[in-house]
Amino acid sequence: SFKWAKAHIGILGNEAADAYAKLGTTKE
């Protein structure tokens, strides 16, 4: 679900993208 976010935010910082990805997995 958050694959797009990880790819999009990956431009700003992989760490932030990974954090969002983890949040997405937690909510799901």
Secondary structure by P-SEA (a helix, b strand, c coil): caaaaaaaaccccaaaaaaaaaaaaaac
